[in-house]
Amino acid sequence: MAFQIKLNEQELSIQGVQFQTKKEYTIMKNSLGSSMYEGFEPTKDMVQLLKDIHDGKKSRNDILSFVLEN
């Protein structure tokens, strides 16, 4: 069975993580789609981490910590 990602165009949310603008939502959706094509299965926690990095709340080093912990 293929991985299903939860997208909500009305709420601008991906895997339950809400984005502020349609542009941010679309950029993240496209980026995740490209990664999923290569086998990546984004969790809610990973989408939130990527959003936080984009928003400047976390650093790219947090990705390494996340991957090593999970």
Sine and cosine of phi, psi and omega as CSV:
sin_phi,cos_phi,sin_psi,cos_psi,sin_omega,cos_omega
0.00,0.00,0.72,-0.70,-0.02,-1.00
-0.95,0.30,0.51,-0.86,0.05,-1.00
-0.92,0.39,0.72,-0.70,0.02,-1.00
-0.95,-0.32,0.81,-0.59,0.06,-1.00
-0.98,-0.19,0.65,-0.76,-0.03,-1.00
-1.00,0.00,0.93,-0.36,0.03,-1.00
-0.91,-0.41,0.67,-0.74,0.09,-1.00
-0.73,-0.68,0.98,-0.20,-0.04,-1.00
-0.90,0.44,-0.59,0.81,-0.02,-1.00
-0.92,0.40,-0.70,0.72,-0.04,-1.00
-1.00,-0.01,-0.06,1.00,-0.07,-1.00
0.82,0.57,0.74,0.67,-0.03,-1.00
-0.83,-0.56,0.53,-0.85,0.06,-1.00
-0.79,-0.62,0.84,-0.55,-0.04,-1.00
0.81,0.58,0.50,0.87,0.01,-1.00
1.00,0.06,-0.02,1.00,0.02,-1.00
-1.00,-0.08,0.85,-0.52,-0.08,-1.00
-1.00,-0.03,0.63,-0.77,0.03,-1.00
-0.95,-0.32,0.46,-0.89,-0.10,-1.00
-0.97,0.24,-0.59,0.80,-0.07,-1.00
-0.78,-0.63,0.38,-0.93,0.05,-1.00
-0.87,0.49,-0.61,0.79,0.00,-1.00
-0.89,0.46,-0.74,0.67,0.02,-1.00
-0.88,0.48,-0.68,0.73,0.02,-1.00
-0.86,0.50,-0.74,0.67,-0.05,-1.00
-0.91,0.42,-0.67,0.74,0.02,-1.00
-0.88,0.48,-0.72,0.69,-0.01,-1.00
-0.92,0.39,-0.66,0.75,0.01,-1.00
-0.87,0.50,-0.71,0.70,0.00,-1.00
-0.92,0.40,-0.65,0.76,0.01,-1.00
-0.90,0.44,-0.72,0.70,0.02,-1.00
-0.90,0.43,-0.63,0.77,0.02,-1.00
-0.86,0.50,-0.68,0.73,0.03,-1.00
-0.90,0.44,-0.67,0.75,0.00,-1.00
-0.93,0.37,-0.60,0.80,0.02,-1.00
-0.91,0.42,-0.54,0.84,0.05,-1.00
-0.86,0.51,-0.51,0.86,0.01,-1.00
-1.00,-0.01,0.03,1.00,0.06,-1.00
0.94,-0.34,-0.05,1.00,0.01,-1.00
-0.94,0.35,0.70,-0.71,0.05,-1.00
-0.88,-0.48,1.00,-0.08,-0.11,-0.99
-0.95,0.32,0.79,-0.62,0.09,-1.00
-1.00,-0.02,0.19,-0.98,0.07,-1.00
-0.86,0.50,-0.68,0.74,0.00,-1.00
-0.88,0.48,-0.65,0.76,0.00,-1.00
-0.93,0.36,-0.66,0.75,0.04,-1.00
-0.89,0.46,-0.67,0.74,0.02,-1.00
-0.89,0.45,-0.67,0.74,0.03,-1.00
-0.88,0.48,-0.72,0.69,0.01,-1.00
-0.89,0.46,-0.63,0.78,0.05,-1.00
-0.90,0.43,-0.70,0.71,0.00,-1.00
-0.89,0.47,-0.61,0.80,0.06,-1.00
-0.91,0.42,-0.71,0.70,0.04,-1.00
-0.86,0.51,-0.64,0.77,-0.03,-1.00
-0.98,0.19,-0.08,1.00,0.01,-1.00
0.99,0.12,0.19,0.98,-0.01,-1.00
-0.99,0.11,-0.38,0.92,0.02,-1.00
-0.66,-0.75,0.27,-0.96,-0.01,-1.00
-0.97,-0.23,0.21,-0.98,0.04,-1.00
-0.90,0.44,-0.42,0.91,0.05,-1.00
-0.90,0.44,-0.42,0.91,0.03,-1.00
-0.91,0.41,-0.43,0.90,0.07,-1.00
-0.89,0.45,-0.71,0.70,0.01,-1.00
-0.87,0.50,-0.72,0.69,0.03,-1.00
-0.86,0.50,-0.68,0.73,0.00,-1.00
-0.88,0.48,-0.73,0.68,-0.04,-1.00
-0.91,0.43,-0.67,0.74,-0.02,-1.00
-0.93,0.37,-0.51,0.86,0.00,-1.00
-0.99,0.16,-0.41,0.91,-0.08,-1.00
-0.93,-0.36,0.00,0.00,0.00,0.00
